[in-house]
Amino acid sequence: MKLKEFQLDFEAMLSEAVYGHGFLHYGYWPGGRPETPSARALGEAQQAWFDRMRAEIPAGVETILDVGSGTGANALALTREGFRVECLSPSAQLNAMARAKLPESVPVHETGFETLDLPRRFDLCLFGESFHYIQQGPALDQIDRYATRAAIIFDYFRRRGEGAEGRRQTHAAFLAELEARPGWRLALDEDVTEAILPTFHVLDHIKNAHLAPFLKRFRTEFRRGRPVLSRIVETAIGRRLDKFQRPSAREETFGKTYEYRLIRLERVAP
Ligand SMILES: C[S@@+](CC[C@H](N)C(=O)[O-])C[C@H]1O[C@@H](n2cnc3c(N)ncnc32)[C@H](O)[C@@H]1O
């Protein structure tokens, strides 16, 4: 299992255990940073992200393909509203969590979007922080194959000059790919980076003000109480723990490297 997949599984477990909903996307904070940078505030902002995305679903949409469905949290909320949803993700672990929470009537396909092969289409394809995992050209081809009306992409893109050239995952590259597909138009393309950044303010705070000092105290006590075992652990993972204890500033680094956008594509009348 790749480290990024394991990290997602771990975040999924935390999201279910801590917030109860299982969202795997960042928070959305249109009013800026919260007064108290807590896990609770983050859980509420993840719900606000869902509400913002939900507001962009065009009237009349009935069927949704949830691409990169994570733990099924978005799909569950949409199903409860009466949408007929199908999920897909290549992650067996996340799909197991999704199947456990979703009604049996919601299929969960275990595959990447690039290789999805279904004999039906959907009114809408939804990408909740999953678009950046997929090469943009093949993703747009599959949108053209599966979405009869629209696609929503709520996700981040690398900024130009931030190591993106080889991977072509910038917003500019996306627009160029889209231009080559005259069957689709950009109905909405909003830069919401500022409203996403407080997520990192909260995560940095939880880590720097709570977790890192706790870990520091724990290591000191462990060294005192179990010197031999402590030496073994420190030899094995001490440098990683040191790195974790160093203050992080992801609020700044994320904003420099990525732009977060809410995009709605609409099919031009056939
Ligand atoms: C950050 S999670 C977001 C989950 C969910 N959409 C949400 O908003 O909470 C990214 C999801 O994309 C999925 N994913 C990764 N590669 C993919 C691919 N090639 N095709 C479709 N989904 C993919 C992951 O397995 C995971 O379910």
The ligand as a Gaussian input file, in Angstrom:
#p B3LYP/6-31G(d) Opt

LIG

0 1
 C       -9.569000      13.093000      -0.547000
 S      -10.635000      11.725000      -0.870000
 C      -12.201000      12.570000      -1.054000
 C      -13.378000      11.691000      -0.692000
 C      -14.757000      12.310000      -0.840000
 N      -15.042000      12.720000      -2.187000
 C      -14.971000      13.473000       0.096000
 O      -15.260000      14.582000      -0.381000
 O      -14.910000      13.274000       1.318000
 C      -10.183000      11.262000      -2.518000
 C      -10.939000      10.067000      -3.101000
 O      -10.505000       9.872000      -4.457000
 C      -10.282000       8.493000      -4.663000
 N       -9.413000       8.279000      -5.831000
 C       -8.054000       8.180000      -5.891000
 N       -7.661000       7.910000      -7.149000
 C       -8.792000       7.841000      -7.910000
 C       -9.047000       7.565000      -9.293000
 N       -8.049000       7.343000     -10.149000
 N      -10.338000       7.542000      -9.711000
 C      -11.357000       7.787000      -8.859000
 N      -11.164000       8.061000      -7.548000
 C       -9.902000       8.084000      -7.069000
 C       -9.711000       8.026000      -3.324000
 O       -9.768000       6.622000      -3.200000
 C      -10.687000       8.738000      -2.388000
 O      -11.886000       8.003000      -2.319000

